[in-house]
Amino acid sequence: LHEQGAIDLRVMENVGMEATAAMVWGWANNLLQERDAGRTCCYAVEARENSSNAAIYQSIPEWFMQE
């Protein structure tokens, strides 16, 4: 289905909530750096599967702190 364009398949080494939150944080900051030329950043992402399985990844990208 991926090869036919029906889905956008992502293969992850680690499918835990912690790894998912970190991956989305990276995607968000890549988008923001490209779109806003380093003026904005994402500092936290919460990934939640259900009420008992969630994780938060929080960090500030190195490029955002540069002057």
PDB file of N, CA, C and O in Angstrom:
ATOM      1  N   LEU A   1       0.821  -1.202   0.000  1.00  0.00           N
ATOM      2  CA  LEU A   1       0.000   0.000   0.000  1.00  0.00           C
ATOM      3  C   LEU A   1       0.862   1.262   0.000  1.00  0.00           C
ATOM      4  O   LEU A   1       0.513   2.264  -0.624  1.00  0.00           O
ATOM      5  N   HIS A   2       1.992   1.199   0.708  1.00  0.00           N
ATOM      6  CA  HIS A   2       2.885   2.361   0.729  1.00  0.00           C
ATOM      7  C   HIS A   2       3.412   2.652  -0.673  1.00  0.00           C
ATOM      8  O   HIS A   2       3.415   3.799  -1.118  1.00  0.00           O
ATOM      9  N   GLU A   3       3.855   1.610  -1.359  1.00  0.00           N
ATOM     10  CA  GLU A   3       4.389   1.786  -2.710  1.00  0.00           C
ATOM     11  C   GLU A   3       3.336   2.298  -3.681  1.00  0.00           C
ATOM     12  O   GLU A   3       3.670   2.957  -4.665  1.00  0.00           O
ATOM     13  N   GLN A   4       2.081   2.005  -3.417  1.00  0.00           N
ATOM     14  CA  GLN A   4       0.987   2.462  -4.276  1.00  0.00           C
ATOM     15  C   GLN A   4       0.487   3.848  -3.890  1.00  0.00           C
ATOM     16  O   GLN A   4      -0.384   4.401  -4.562  1.00  0.00           O
ATOM     17  N   GLY A   5       1.028   4.412  -2.815  1.00  0.00           N
ATOM     18  CA  GLY A   5       0.631   5.746  -2.377  1.00  0.00           C
ATOM     19  C   GLY A   5      -0.642   5.787  -1.552  1.00  0.00           C
ATOM     20  O   GLY A   5      -1.170   6.866  -1.281  1.00  0.00           O
ATOM     21  N   ALA A   6      -1.148   4.614  -1.145  1.00  0.00           N
ATOM     22  CA  ALA A   6      -2.391   4.576  -0.376  1.00  0.00           C
ATOM     23  C   ALA A   6      -2.163   4.940   1.094  1.00  0.00           C
ATOM     24  O   ALA A   6      -3.071   5.435   1.762  1.00  0.00           O
ATOM     25  N   ILE A   7      -0.938   4.690   1.598  1.00  0.00           N
ATOM     26  CA  ILE A   7      -0.602   5.032   2.980  1.00  0.00           C
ATOM     27  C   ILE A   7       0.804   5.625   3.023  1.00  0.00           C
ATOM     28  O   ILE A   7       1.602   5.427   2.107  1.00  0.00           O
ATOM     29  N   ASP A   8       1.091   6.344   4.085  1.00  0.00           N
ATOM     30  CA  ASP A   8       2.440   6.858   4.335  1.00  0.00           C
ATOM     31  C   ASP A   8       3.000   6.055   5.502  1.00  0.00           C
ATOM     32  O   ASP A   8       2.860   6.443   6.662  1.00  0.00           O
ATOM     33  N   LEU A   9       3.635   4.933   5.180  1.00  0.00           N
ATOM     34  CA  LEU A   9       4.110   3.998   6.195  1.00  0.00           C
ATOM     35  C   LEU A   9       5.402   4.501   6.828  1.00  0.00           C
ATOM     36  O   LEU A   9       6.336   4.886   6.124  1.00  0.00           O
ATOM     37  N   ARG A  10       5.453   4.495   8.144  1.00  0.00           N
ATOM     38  CA  ARG A  10       6.657   4.849   8.902  1.00  0.00           C
ATOM     39  C   ARG A  10       7.083   3.633   9.713  1.00  0.00           C
ATOM     40  O   ARG A  10       6.284   3.096  10.480  1.00  0.00           O
ATOM     41  N   VAL A  11       8.313   3.193   9.557  1.00  0.00           N
ATOM     42  CA  VAL A  11       8.842   2.077  10.324  1.00  0.00           C
ATOM     43  C   VAL A  11       9.706   2.663  11.428  1.00  0.00           C
ATOM     44  O   VAL A  11      10.656   3.399  11.159  1.00  0.00           O
ATOM     45  N   MET A  12       9.377   2.337  12.669  1.00  0.00           N
ATOM     46  CA  MET A  12      10.071   2.888  13.827  1.00  0.00           C
ATOM     47  C   MET A  12      10.847   1.784  14.537  1.00  0.00           C
ATOM     48  O   MET A  12      10.364   0.658  14.659  1.00  0.00           O
ATOM     49  N   GLU A  13      12.051   2.110  15.003  1.00  0.00           N
ATOM     50  CA  GLU A  13      12.829   1.149  15.783  1.00  0.00           C
ATOM     51  C   GLU A  13      12.195   0.907  17.145  1.00  0.00           C
ATOM     52  O   GLU A  13      12.234  -0.213  17.655  1.00  0.00           O
ATOM     53  N   ASN A  14      11.613   1.940  17.737  1.00  0.00           N
ATOM     54  CA  ASN A  14      11.013   1.849  19.060  1.00  0.00           C
ATOM     55  C   ASN A  14       9.638   2.486  18.986  1.00  0.00           C
ATOM     56  O   ASN A  14       9.520   3.665  18.651  1.00  0.00           O
ATOM     57  N   VAL A  15       8.602   1.727  19.292  1.00  0.00           N
ATOM     58  CA  VAL A  15       7.241   2.241  19.174  1.00  0.00           C
ATOM     59  C   VAL A  15       6.647   2.656  20.522  1.00  0.00           C
ATOM     60  O   VAL A  15       5.439   2.870  20.624  1.00  0.00           O
ATOM     61  N   GLY A  16       7.480   2.771  21.550  1.00  0.00           N
ATOM     62  CA  GLY A  16       6.998   3.211  22.851  1.00  0.00           C
ATOM     63  C   GLY A  16       6.590   4.676  22.828  1.00  0.00           C
ATOM     64  O   GLY A  16       6.979   5.422  21.929  1.00  0.00           O
ATOM     65  N   MET A  17       5.822   5.075  23.795  1.00  0.00           N
ATOM     66  CA  MET A  17       5.339   6.453  23.861  1.00  0.00           C
ATOM     67  C   MET A  17       6.494   7.442  24.006  1.00  0.00           C
ATOM     68  O   MET A  17       6.435   8.538  23.448  1.00  0.00           O
ATOM     69  N   GLU A  18       7.547   7.073  24.749  1.00  0.00           N
ATOM     70  CA  GLU A  18       8.691   7.969  24.917  1.00  0.00           C
ATOM     71  C   GLU A  18       9.373   8.237  23.579  1.00  0.00           C
ATOM     72  O   GLU A  18       9.676   9.383  23.248  1.00  0.00           O
ATOM     73  N   ALA A  19       9.611   7.178  22.815  1.00  0.00           N
ATOM     74  CA  ALA A  19      10.263   7.327  21.511  1.00  0.00           C
ATOM     75  C   ALA A  19       9.367   8.071  20.528  1.00  0.00           C
ATOM     76  O   ALA A  19       9.853   8.860  19.717  1.00  0.00           O
ATOM     77  N   THR A  20       8.070   7.825  20.597  1.00  0.00           N
ATOM     78  CA  THR A  20       7.135   8.515  19.716  1.00  0.00           C
ATOM     79  C   THR A  20       7.121  10.006  20.013  1.00  0.00           C
ATOM     80  O   THR A  20       7.142  10.818  19.088  1.00  0.00           O
ATOM     81  N   ALA A  21       7.086  10.379  21.281  1.00  0.00           N
ATOM     82  CA  ALA A  21       7.101  11.798  21.650  1.00  0.00           C
ATOM     83  C   ALA A  21       8.385  12.465  21.177  1.00  0.00           C
ATOM     84  O   ALA A  21       8.344  13.582  20.661  1.00  0.00           O
ATOM     85  N   ALA A  22       9.515  11.805  21.342  1.00  0.00           N
ATOM     86  CA  ALA A  22      10.799  12.370  20.899  1.00  0.00           C
ATOM     87  C   ALA A  22      10.835  12.523  19.386  1.00  0.00           C
ATOM     88  O   ALA A  22      11.360  13.515  18.881  1.00  0.00           O
ATOM     89  N   MET A  23      10.288  11.560  18.654  1.00  0.00           N
ATOM     90  CA  MET A  23      10.272  11.633  17.202  1.00  0.00           C
ATOM     91  C   MET A  23       9.407  12.802  16.719  1.00  0.00           C
ATOM     92  O   MET A  23       9.813  13.547  15.827  1.00  0.00           O
ATOM     93  N   VAL A  24       8.231  12.961  17.301  1.00  0.00           N
ATOM     94  CA  VAL A  24       7.345  14.059  16.913  1.00  0.00           C
ATOM     95  C   VAL A  24       7.976  15.405  17.272  1.00  0.00           C
ATOM     96  O   VAL A  24       7.840  16.368  16.519  1.00  0.00           O
ATOM     97  N   TRP A  25       8.663  15.482  18.414  1.00  0.00           N
ATOM     98  CA  TRP A  25       9.374  16.710  18.803  1.00  0.00           C
ATOM     99  C   TRP A  25      10.391  17.077  17.722  1.00  0.00           C
ATOM    100  O   TRP A  25      10.494  18.240  17.332  1.00  0.00           O
ATOM    101  N   GLY A  26      11.136  16.091  17.244  1.00  0.00           N
ATOM    102  CA  GLY A  26      12.119  16.338  16.182  1.00  0.00           C
ATOM    103  C   GLY A  26      11.465  16.814  14.900  1.00  0.00           C
ATOM    104  O   GLY A  26      11.940  17.760  14.272  1.00  0.00           O
ATOM    105  N   TRP A  27      10.375  16.162  14.507  1.00  0.00           N
ATOM    106  CA  TRP A  27       9.655  16.585  13.293  1.00  0.00           C
ATOM    107  C   TRP A  27       9.143  18.009  13.434  1.00  0.00           C
ATOM    108  O   TRP A  27       9.275  18.818  12.515  1.00  0.00           O
ATOM    109  N   ALA A  28       8.560  18.314  14.587  1.00  0.00           N
ATOM    110  CA  ALA A  28       8.002  19.654  14.804  1.00  0.00           C
ATOM    111  C   ALA A  28       9.097  20.716  14.731  1.00  0.00           C
ATOM    112  O   ALA A  28       8.895  21.767  14.123  1.00  0.00           O
ATOM    113  N   ASN A  29      10.235  20.458  15.333  1.00  0.00           N
ATOM    114  CA  ASN A  29      11.298  21.450  15.319  1.00  0.00           C
ATOM    115  C   ASN A  29      11.944  21.593  13.953  1.00  0.00           C
ATOM    116  O   ASN A  29      12.377  22.688  13.595  1.00  0.00           O
ATOM    117  N   ASN A  30      12.020  20.522  13.183  1.00  0.00           N
ATOM    118  CA  ASN A  30      12.493  20.655  11.805  1.00  0.00           C
ATOM    119  C   ASN A  30      11.565  21.552  11.004  1.00  0.00           C
ATOM    120  O   ASN A  30      12.018  22.426  10.266  1.00  0.00           O
ATOM    121  N   LEU A  31      10.266  21.333  11.152  1.00  0.00           N
ATOM    122  CA  LEU A  31       9.274  22.152  10.456  1.00  0.00           C
ATOM    123  C   LEU A  31       9.364  23.613  10.896  1.00  0.00           C
ATOM    124  O   LEU A  31       9.376  24.512  10.055  1.00  0.00           O
ATOM    125  N   LEU A  32       9.427  23.853  12.198  1.00  0.00           N
ATOM    126  CA  LEU A  32       9.464  25.224  12.706  1.00  0.00           C
ATOM    127  C   LEU A  32      10.746  25.956  12.319  1.00  0.00           C
ATOM    128  O   LEU A  32      10.713  27.143  11.995  1.00  0.00           O
ATOM    129  N   GLN A  33      11.865  25.254  12.351  1.00  0.00           N
ATOM    130  CA  GLN A  33      13.126  25.900  11.974  1.00  0.00           C
ATOM    131  C   GLN A  33      13.095  26.302  10.505  1.00  0.00           C
ATOM    132  O   GLN A  33      13.531  27.396  10.145  1.00  0.00           O
ATOM    133  N   GLU A  34      12.582  25.425   9.668  1.00  0.00           N
ATOM    134  CA  GLU A  34      12.487  25.722   8.240  1.00  0.00           C
ATOM    135  C   GLU A  34      11.474  26.834   7.966  1.00  0.00           C
ATOM    136  O   GLU A  34      11.743  27.746   7.184  1.00  0.00           O
ATOM    137  N   ARG A  35      10.321  26.755   8.606  1.00  0.00           N
ATOM    138  CA  ARG A  35       9.241  27.707   8.357  1.00  0.00           C
ATOM    139  C   ARG A  35       9.506  29.087   8.953  1.00  0.00           C
ATOM    140  O   ARG A  35       9.232  30.105   8.317  1.00  0.00           O
ATOM    141  N   ASP A  36      10.037  29.120  10.168  1.00  0.00           N
ATOM    142  CA  ASP A  36      10.158  30.388  10.894  1.00  0.00           C
ATOM    143  C   ASP A  36      11.595  30.872  11.049  1.00  0.00           C
ATOM    144  O   ASP A  36      11.857  31.817  11.793  1.00  0.00           O
ATOM    145  N   ALA A  37      12.517  30.234  10.355  1.00  0.00           N
ATOM    146  CA  ALA A  37      13.932  30.645  10.358  1.00  0.00           C
ATOM    147  C   ALA A  37      14.516  30.739  11.770  1.00  0.00           C
ATOM    148  O   ALA A  37      15.287  31.653  12.064  1.00  0.00           O
ATOM    149  N   GLY A  38      14.151  29.804  12.637  1.00  0.00           N
ATOM    150  CA  GLY A  38      14.737  29.756  13.967  1.00  0.00           C
ATOM    151  C   GLY A  38      14.102  30.671  14.994  1.00  0.00           C
ATOM    152  O   GLY A  38      14.634  30.802  16.097  1.00  0.00           O
ATOM    153  N   ARG A  39      12.982  31.313  14.676  1.00  0.00           N
ATOM    154  CA  ARG A  39      12.329  32.229  15.633  1.00  0.00           C
ATOM    155  C   ARG A  39      11.418  31.515  16.614  1.00  0.00           C
ATOM    156  O   ARG A  39      11.105  32.062  17.672  1.00  0.00           O
ATOM    157  N   THR A  40      10.990  30.314  16.288  1.00  0.00           N
ATOM    158  CA  THR A  40      10.095  29.556  17.166  1.00  0.00           C
ATOM    159  C   THR A  40      10.624  28.134  17.332  1.00  0.00           C
ATOM    160  O   THR A  40      11.409  27.651  16.516  1.00  0.00           O
ATOM    161  N   CYS A  41      10.185  27.477  18.391  1.00  0.00           N
ATOM    162  CA  CYS A  41      10.541  26.070  18.574  1.00  0.00           C
ATOM    163  C   CYS A  41       9.440  25.369  19.358  1.00  0.00           C
ATOM    164  O   CYS A  41       8.601  26.006  19.996  1.00  0.00           O
ATOM    165  N   CYS A  42       9.465  24.064  19.292  1.00  0.00           N
ATOM    166  CA  CYS A  42       8.587  23.223  20.098  1.00  0.00           C
ATOM    167  C   CYS A  42       9.417  22.774  21.293  1.00  0.00           C
ATOM    168  O   CYS A  42      10.503  22.225  21.110  1.00  0.00           O
ATOM    169  N   TYR A  43       8.937  22.992  22.502  1.00  0.00           N
ATOM    170  CA  TYR A  43       9.724  22.601  23.672  1.00  0.00           C
ATOM    171  C   TYR A  43       9.180  21.352  24.355  1.00  0.00           C
ATOM    172  O   TYR A  43       9.872  20.771  25.191  1.00  0.00           O
ATOM    173  N   ALA A  44       7.954  20.918  24.026  1.00  0.00           N
ATOM    174  CA  ALA A  44       7.417  19.716  24.658  1.00  0.00           C
ATOM    175  C   ALA A  44       6.384  19.050  23.764  1.00  0.00           C
ATOM    176  O   ALA A  44       5.623  19.709  23.056  1.00  0.00           O
ATOM    177  N   VAL A  45       6.382  17.715  23.818  1.00  0.00           N
ATOM    178  CA  VAL A  45       5.388  16.914  23.102  1.00  0.00           C
ATOM    179  C   VAL A  45       4.879  15.859  24.060  1.00  0.00           C
ATOM    180  O   VAL A  45       5.662  15.217  24.760  1.00  0.00           O
ATOM    181  N   GLU A  46       3.565  15.676  24.095  1.00  0.00           N
ATOM    182  CA  GLU A  46       2.971  14.612  24.886  1.00  0.00           C
ATOM    183  C   GLU A  46       2.378  13.584  23.929  1.00  0.00           C
ATOM    184  O   GLU A  46       1.555  13.920  23.078  1.00  0.00           O
ATOM    185  N   ALA A  47       2.800  12.336  24.072  1.00  0.00           N
ATOM    186  CA  ALA A  47       2.244  11.230  23.291  1.00  0.00           C
ATOM    187  C   ALA A  47       1.402  10.397  24.243  1.00  0.00           C
ATOM    188  O   ALA A  47       1.847  10.038  25.333  1.00  0.00           O
ATOM    189  N   ARG A  48       0.187  10.093  23.823  1.00  0.00           N
ATOM    190  CA  ARG A  48      -0.730   9.379  24.713  1.00  0.00           C
ATOM    191  C   ARG A  48      -1.439   8.291  23.922  1.00  0.00           C
ATOM    192  O   ARG A  48      -2.089   8.555  22.911  1.00  0.00           O
ATOM    193  N   GLU A  49      -1.300   7.069  24.404  1.00  0.00           N
ATOM    194  CA  GLU A  49      -2.003   5.934  23.793  1.00  0.00           C
ATOM    195  C   GLU A  49      -3.354   5.725  24.471  1.00  0.00           C
ATOM    196  O   GLU A  49      -4.363   5.470  23.813  1.00  0.00           O
ATOM    197  N   ASN A  50      -3.354   5.835  25.774  1.00  0.00           N
ATOM    198  CA  ASN A  50      -4.582   5.717  26.566  1.00  0.00           C
ATOM    199  C   ASN A  50      -4.318   6.356  27.930  1.00  0.00           C
ATOM    200  O   ASN A  50      -3.259   6.949  28.139  1.00  0.00           O
ATOM    201  N   SER A  51      -5.256   6.243  28.845  1.00  0.00           N
ATOM    202  CA  SER A  51      -5.108   6.934  30.133  1.00  0.00           C
ATOM    203  C   SER A  51      -3.960   6.397  30.985  1.00  0.00           C
ATOM    204  O   SER A  51      -3.511   7.076  31.908  1.00  0.00           O
ATOM    205  N   SER A  52      -3.482   5.199  30.692  1.00  0.00           N
ATOM    206  CA  SER A  52      -2.398   4.649  31.508  1.00  0.00           C
ATOM    207  C   SER A  52      -1.068   4.529  30.758  1.00  0.00           C
ATOM    208  O   SER A  52      -0.101   4.002  31.309  1.00  0.00           O
ATOM    209  N   ASN A  53      -1.004   5.002  29.526  1.00  0.00           N
ATOM    210  CA  ASN A  53       0.233   4.899  28.762  1.00  0.00           C
ATOM    211  C   ASN A  53       0.476   6.208  28.021  1.00  0.00           C
ATOM    212  O   ASN A  53      -0.093   6.443  26.954  1.00  0.00           O
ATOM    213  N   ALA A  54       1.320   7.054  28.591  1.00  0.00           N
ATOM    214  CA  ALA A  54       1.625   8.352  27.993  1.00  0.00           C
ATOM    215  C   ALA A  54       3.054   8.736  28.349  1.00  0.00           C
ATOM    216  O   ALA A  54       3.636   8.215  29.301  1.00  0.00           O
ATOM    217  N   ALA A  55       3.604   9.654  27.568  1.00  0.00           N
ATOM    218  CA  ALA A  55       4.952  10.146  27.839  1.00  0.00           C
ATOM    219  C   ALA A  55       5.069  11.577  27.346  1.00  0.00           C
ATOM    220  O   ALA A  55       4.396  11.975  26.395  1.00  0.00           O
ATOM    221  N   ILE A  56       5.925  12.342  27.997  1.00  0.00           N
ATOM    222  CA  ILE A  56       6.217  13.709  27.577  1.00  0.00           C
ATOM    223  C   ILE A  56       7.698  13.806  27.275  1.00  0.00           C
ATOM    224  O   ILE A  56       8.534  13.389  28.077  1.00  0.00           O
ATOM    225  N   TYR A  57       8.019  14.359  26.112  1.00  0.00           N
ATOM    226  CA  TYR A  57       9.411  14.652  25.766  1.00  0.00           C
ATOM    227  C   TYR A  57       9.543  16.164  25.785  1.00  0.00           C
ATOM    228  O   TYR A  57       8.786  16.865  25.115  1.00  0.00           O
ATOM    229  N   GLN A  58      10.510  16.673  26.557  1.00  0.00           N
ATOM    230  CA  GLN A  58      10.672  18.119  26.707  1.00  0.00           C
ATOM    231  C   GLN A  58      12.134  18.497  26.566  1.00  0.00           C
ATOM    232  O   GLN A  58      12.995  17.938  27.245  1.00  0.00           O
ATOM    233  N   SER A  59      12.414  19.442  25.688  1.00  0.00           N
ATOM    234  CA  SER A  59      13.766  19.940  25.473  1.00  0.00           C
ATOM    235  C   SER A  59      13.682  21.186  24.602  1.00  0.00           C
ATOM    236  O   SER A  59      12.673  21.425  23.938  1.00  0.00           O
ATOM    237  N   ILE A  60      14.730  21.963  24.610  1.00  0.00           N
ATOM    238  CA  ILE A  60      14.822  23.120  23.723  1.00  0.00           C
ATOM    239  C   ILE A  60      15.927  22.822  22.721  1.00  0.00           C
ATOM    240  O   ILE A  60      17.039  22.483  23.125  1.00  0.00           O
ATOM    241  N   PRO A  61      15.651  22.940  21.417  1.00  0.00           N
ATOM    242  CA  PRO A  61      16.672  22.622  20.417  1.00  0.00           C
ATOM    243  C   PRO A  61      17.893  23.530  20.558  1.00  0.00           C
ATOM    244  O   PRO A  61      17.768  24.709  20.891  1.00  0.00           O
ATOM    245  N   GLU A  62      19.064  22.971  20.303  1.00  0.00           N
ATOM    246  CA  GLU A  62      20.305  23.752  20.412  1.00  0.00           C
ATOM    247  C   GLU A  62      20.285  24.976  19.510  1.00  0.00           C
ATOM    248  O   GLU A  62      20.763  26.041  19.901  1.00  0.00           O
ATOM    249  N   TRP A  63      19.744  24.837  18.320  1.00  0.00           N
ATOM    250  CA  TRP A  63      19.747  25.959  17.382  1.00  0.00           C
ATOM    251  C   TRP A  63      18.882  27.123  17.872  1.00  0.00           C
ATOM    252  O   TRP A  63      19.107  28.266  17.472  1.00  0.00           O
ATOM    253  N   PHE A  64      17.899  26.849  18.731  1.00  0.00           N
ATOM    254  CA  PHE A  64      17.036  27.930  19.215  1.00  0.00           C
ATOM    255  C   PHE A  64      17.746  28.824  20.214  1.00  0.00           C
ATOM    256  O   PHE A  64      17.438  30.011  20.310  1.00  0.00           O
ATOM    257  N   MET A  65      18.690  28.273  20.956  1.00  0.00           N
ATOM    258  CA  MET A  65      19.396  29.028  21.982  1.00  0.00           C
ATOM    259  C   MET A  65      20.574  29.829  21.421  1.00  0.00           C
ATOM    260  O   MET A  65      21.129  30.673  22.123  1.00  0.00           O
ATOM    261  N   GLN A  66      20.956  29.582  20.189  1.00  0.00           N
ATOM    262  CA  GLN A  66      22.071  30.306  19.588  1.00  0.00           C
ATOM    263  C   GLN A  66      21.685  31.750  19.312  1.00  0.00           C
ATOM    264  O   GLN A  66      20.544  32.044  18.956  1.00  0.00           O
ATOM    265  N   GLU A  67      22.645  32.645  19.479  1.00  0.00           N
ATOM    266  CA  GLU A  67      22.365  34.059  19.229  1.00  0.00           C
ATOM    267  C   GLU A  67      22.925  34.487  17.894  1.00  0.00           C
ATOM    268  O   GLU A  67      22.787  35.648  17.510  1.00  0.00           O
TER     269      GLU A  67
END
